[in-house]
Amino acid sequence: MLITIAVMFIVLATFLLIIVNMFSDYASRRDQDMRIVVTHARNLIAETEELLLNQNQISYSKTLVLVLHYRIIRALRKIAASKVDSADGSVQERIANEEKLIADLKTNYHDDVAFRPPENDTVAMNQLRTIRRLRAILKNELRQGMPIDPSEVQKEDRRLYLLVLKVNISNLVQRVLEMKRLKQLGTCRLLIQKGLDVIHKTNVKDDWIAEKADLLNQLRQGLDAESNRQQKKPEDAKASEEKKEIDMLFGDKKKW
């Protein structure tokens, strides 16, 4: 009897030990998962804050700024829900500050969407990378169901698409002018044709793009005129030489 009780006790103790270990493993994995969520949320906040600092390079609309701040709030709420870093209340305090900031933006923010052409290739590449990140964020946040009219988000995505086109065209025009200055007319002509083809294929109605299309057409006409002048010079020289020969043969003979 005592042996039976002892065996049952050992089995029960083993079972309880297994349960405790399983719960401990579950709690450990849960904490680890929560810390991964918190780390991801922190990285998201840092990335978004970095993008907000890039307003000196790219024009941000009110819709875009609101999307970015709603993204920060969503990440902060994930941190708060994790119970990992919210014990001191700083996360909740920051959520409240973000909500106040959003309310102020809705009332007082004025759009500044004027295009800022890149000064050089490096700036152009930075602008394009930033725009690609912003467009990806817009699509993701739209799926998350943020409190912004989806049509406004789609409108902003379209504006960013036009910004990509404008950055590329602006950079191309600068390269065209540089090739023209260096007398590399063949490369210059190819770039002009490339730019005009891109503008034609996109079929975008925009005053700035139309202005650059006119400029490229004028530059191409100038290259055509220059090419015609260069072809005409040998012909004129040949005609002048032939005229001299004819004058020598049939002109008035000198009297001796």
SEMAR-121667 format. One line per field, with one value per residue (C-alpha): residue number from 1; x, y, z. Coordinates in Angstrom, 3 decimals, padded with zeros to 6 digits. Example, Ala and Ser with C-alpha at 12.3 -4.5 7.8 and 13.67 -1.06 7.14 Angstrom:
BEGIN
num: 1, 2;
px: 012.300, 013.670;
py: -004.500, -001.060;
pz: 007.800, 007.140;
//
This chain:
BEGIN
num: 1, 2, 3, 4, 5, 6, 7, 8, 9, 10, 11, 12, 13, 14, 15, 16, 17, 18, 19, 20, 21, 22, 23, 24, 25, 26, 27, 28, 29, 30, 31, 32, 33, 34, 35, 36, 37, 38, 39, 40, 41, 42, 43, 44, 45, 46, 47, 48, 49, 50, 51, 52, 53, 54, 55, 56, 57, 58, 59, 60, 61, 62, 63, 64, 65, 66, 67, 68, 69, 70, 71, 72, 73, 74, 75, 76, 77, 78, 79, 80, 81, 82, 83, 84, 85, 86, 87, 88, 89, 90, 91, 92, 93, 94, 95, 96, 97, 98, 99, 100, 101, 102, 103, 104, 105, 106, 107, 108, 109, 110, 111, 112, 113, 114, 115, 116, 117, 118, 119, 120, 121, 122, 123, 124, 125, 126, 127, 128, 129, 130, 131, 132, 133, 134, 135, 136, 137, 138, 139, 140, 141, 142, 143, 144, 145, 146, 147, 148, 149, 150, 151, 152, 153, 154, 155, 156, 157, 158, 159, 160, 161, 162, 163, 164, 165, 166, 167, 168, 169, 170, 171, 172, 173, 174, 175, 176, 177, 178, 179, 180, 181, 182, 183, 184, 185, 186, 187, 188, 189, 190, 191, 192, 193, 194, 195, 196, 197, 198, 199, 200, 201, 202, 203, 204, 205, 206, 207, 208, 209, 210, 211, 212, 213, 214, 215, 216, 217, 218, 219, 220, 221, 222, 223, 224, 225, 226, 227, 228, 229, 230, 231, 232, 233, 234, 235, 236, 237, 238, 239, 240, 241, 242, 243, 244, 245, 246, 247, 248, 249, 250, 251, 252, 253, 254, 255, 256;
px: 000.000, 002.724, 004.568, 001.447, 000.993, 004.642, 004.404, 001.262, 002.969, 005.987, 003.747, 001.750, 004.899, 006.321, 003.081, 003.044, 006.684, 005.875, 002.958, 005.159, 007.873, 005.340, 003.865, 007.356, 008.290, 005.026, 005.605, 009.186, 008.117, 005.326, 007.726, 010.161, 007.415, 006.292, 009.842, 010.079, 006.841, 008.199, 011.506, 009.663, 007.403, 010.384, 012.099, 008.894, 008.683, 012.329, 011.857, 008.720, 010.371, 013.283, 010.847, 009.150, 012.534, 012.893, 010.301, 013.113, 013.831, 010.350, 007.058, 004.685, 000.922, -001.338, -002.588, 000.942, 001.931, -001.231, -000.579, 002.907, 001.703, -001.106, 001.582, 003.529, 000.390, -000.299, 003.245, 002.986, -000.255, 001.428, 004.144, 001.528, -000.406, 002.745, 003.096, 006.856, 007.810, 004.635, 004.879, 006.024, 003.244, 005.589, 004.116, 000.574, 001.792, 003.371, 000.209, -001.715, 000.848, 000.587, -003.199, -002.954, -000.464, -002.786, -005.677, -003.490, -002.346, -005.921, -006.692, -003.517, -001.354, -000.985, 000.052, 003.345, 003.436, 005.624, 008.170, 011.780, 014.105, 017.138, 020.442, 022.442, 022.334, 022.916, 019.998, 017.812, 018.591, 017.816, 014.516, 013.534, 014.382, 012.325, 009.353, 009.420, 009.366, 006.494, 004.399, 004.946, 003.869, 000.712, -000.337, 000.373, -001.375, -004.387, -004.696, -004.415, -007.587, -006.428, -009.024, -008.323, -010.485, -009.036, -009.617, -007.295, -004.612, -004.933, -004.727, -001.504, -000.080, -000.764, 001.021, 004.054, 004.019, 004.160, 007.027, 009.020, 008.415, 009.404, 012.600, 013.652, 012.826, 014.557, 017.665, 017.558, 017.282, 020.347, 022.287, 021.125, 022.379, 025.696, 026.167, 025.329, 027.942, 030.513, 029.579, 028.549, 025.693, 024.988, 024.444, 022.521, 020.146, 019.572, 018.736, 016.319, 014.509, 014.376, 012.836, 010.242, 009.312, 008.756, 006.596, 004.581, 003.974, 002.809, 000.355, 000.260, -001.398, 000.882, 002.165, 005.689, 006.053, 004.620, 007.190, 010.042, 008.673, 008.743, 012.312, 013.429, 011.767, 013.544, 016.874, 016.276, 015.443, 018.628, 020.642, 018.990, 019.844, 023.434, 023.720, 022.388, 024.897, 027.751, 026.640, 026.240, 029.753, 031.562, 029.026, 029.539, 033.292, 033.088, 030.805, 033.163, 036.129, 034.260, 033.312, 036.948, 037.925, 035.228, 036.292, 039.850, 038.748, 036.148, 036.810, 038.422, 042.021, 044.671, 046.218, 049.915;
py: 000.000, 002.414, 001.541, 002.294, 005.638, 006.478, 005.603, 007.708, 010.551, 010.337, 010.222, 013.217, 015.149, 014.364, 015.461, 018.703, 019.302, 018.839, 021.268, 023.830, 023.471, 023.808, 026.934, 028.327, 027.670, 029.261, 032.338, 032.593, 032.362, 034.867, 037.339, 036.815, 037.355, 040.487, 041.827, 041.178, 043.126, 045.973, 046.035, 046.119, 048.908, 050.935, 050.537, 051.607, 054.728, 055.596, 055.144, 057.287, 060.071, 060.019, 060.388, 063.326, 065.052, 064.766, 067.450, 069.798, 067.566, 066.492, 068.338, 066.668, 067.129, 067.202, 063.713, 062.309, 063.921, 062.590, 059.091, 059.131, 060.297, 057.716, 055.139, 056.267, 055.996, 052.478, 051.416, 053.032, 051.182, 047.899, 048.707, 049.614, 046.389, 044.315, 045.399, 045.345, 049.028, 050.777, 050.367, 053.910, 055.434, 057.178, 055.313, 056.362, 059.920, 059.899, 058.483, 061.395, 063.867, 062.339, 062.589, 066.275, 066.831, 065.170, 067.362, 070.438, 069.254, 068.769, 072.373, 074.322, 072.427, 074.122, 072.046, 072.913, 070.627, 072.744, 070.572, 070.998, 069.878, 067.868, 069.715, 066.693, 062.919, 062.150, 064.293, 062.804, 059.258, 060.165, 061.715, 058.660, 056.283, 058.369, 058.516, 054.746, 054.252, 056.710, 055.016, 051.622, 053.081, 054.586, 051.230, 049.394, 051.945, 051.932, 048.183, 048.768, 050.868, 054.237, 057.017, 058.866, 058.917, 056.234, 058.491, 061.082, 058.449, 057.313, 060.930, 061.323, 058.150, 059.625, 062.837, 060.853, 058.971, 062.320, 063.358, 060.329, 061.350, 064.953, 063.998, 061.764, 064.382, 067.144, 065.015, 064.118, 067.766, 068.622, 065.822, 066.991, 070.503, 069.128, 066.906, 069.886, 071.984, 069.242, 069.044, 065.395, 065.887, 062.204, 061.420, 064.643, 063.666, 060.192, 061.641, 064.131, 061.388, 059.225, 062.045, 062.855, 059.173, 058.879, 062.012, 060.827, 057.338, 058.617, 061.034, 063.190, 066.588, 068.770, 072.293, 071.594, 068.442, 070.209, 072.991, 070.469, 068.737, 072.082, 072.662, 069.236, 069.873, 073.221, 071.581, 068.901, 071.527, 073.350, 070.149, 069.551, 073.094, 072.666, 069.350, 070.919, 073.764, 071.316, 069.337, 072.467, 073.780, 071.102, 071.530, 075.298, 074.851, 072.400, 074.717, 077.639, 075.602, 074.555, 078.162, 079.192, 076.497, 077.602, 081.228, 080.213, 078.367, 080.709, 084.008, 087.034, 086.309, 088.627, 090.713, 090.470;
pz: 000.000, 000.936, -002.241, -004.286, -002.557, -003.096, -006.790, -007.154, -005.353, -007.655, -010.737, -009.505, -008.670, -012.100, -013.749, -011.766, -012.648, -016.333, -016.035, -014.275, -016.919, -019.722, -018.142, -017.571, -021.213, -022.372, -020.209, -021.433, -025.088, -024.477, -022.920, -025.761, -028.331, -026.516, -026.499, -030.239, -030.695, -028.574, -030.471, -033.783, -032.517, -031.315, -034.690, -036.413, -034.259, -034.923, -038.677, -038.693, -036.706, -039.163, -042.057, -040.353, -040.188, -044.002, -044.654, -045.657, -048.686, -049.747, -049.490, -047.002, -047.174, -044.128, -045.001, -045.074, -041.763, -040.098, -041.432, -039.943, -036.535, -036.493, -037.267, -034.194, -032.025, -033.304, -032.397, -028.955, -028.255, -029.109, -026.591, -023.975, -024.604, -024.199, -020.535, -021.079, -021.066, -019.954, -016.175, -015.567, -017.622, -020.064, -023.017, -022.143, -021.681, -025.116, -026.677, -025.171, -026.533, -030.005, -029.895, -028.961, -031.781, -034.284, -033.142, -033.625, -037.077, -038.223, -037.338, -038.028, -040.523, -043.911, -046.884, -048.541, -051.567, -053.844, -055.651, -054.532, -057.366, -056.248, -056.383, -057.549, -058.089, -054.404, -053.267, -056.012, -054.864, -051.241, -052.280, -054.317, -051.461, -049.046, -051.403, -051.897, -048.117, -047.732, -050.420, -048.784, -045.427, -046.942, -048.395, -045.130, -042.919, -045.219, -044.621, -040.857, -040.922, -039.618, -039.083, -042.359, -045.478, -047.814, -050.819, -049.244, -048.732, -052.356, -053.468, -051.478, -053.010, -056.441, -055.455, -054.323, -057.632, -059.430, -057.152, -058.305, -061.902, -061.202, -059.382, -062.269, -064.897, -062.940, -062.588, -066.286, -067.334, -065.244, -066.935, -070.366, -069.693, -068.413, -071.498, -073.709, -071.918, -072.441, -076.157, -075.776, -078.182, -078.854, -075.164, -074.789, -077.604, -076.125, -072.703, -074.226, -076.117, -072.998, -070.980, -073.625, -073.963, -070.193, -070.115, -073.102, -071.661, -068.268, -069.916, -066.776, -066.796, -064.707, -065.378, -064.095, -066.190, -069.251, -068.768, -068.686, -071.770, -073.604, -072.426, -073.665, -077.023, -077.305, -076.472, -079.092, -081.694, -080.773, -081.237, -084.607, -085.705, -084.507, -086.344, -089.535, -089.277, -088.819, -091.878, -093.932, -093.228, -095.309, -098.077, -098.117, -098.086, -101.007, -102.970, -102.350, -103.565, -106.692, -107.376, -107.112, -109.615, -112.046, -111.708, -112.484, -115.599, -116.983, -115.298, -116.969, -118.031, -116.843, -119.595, -119.908;
//
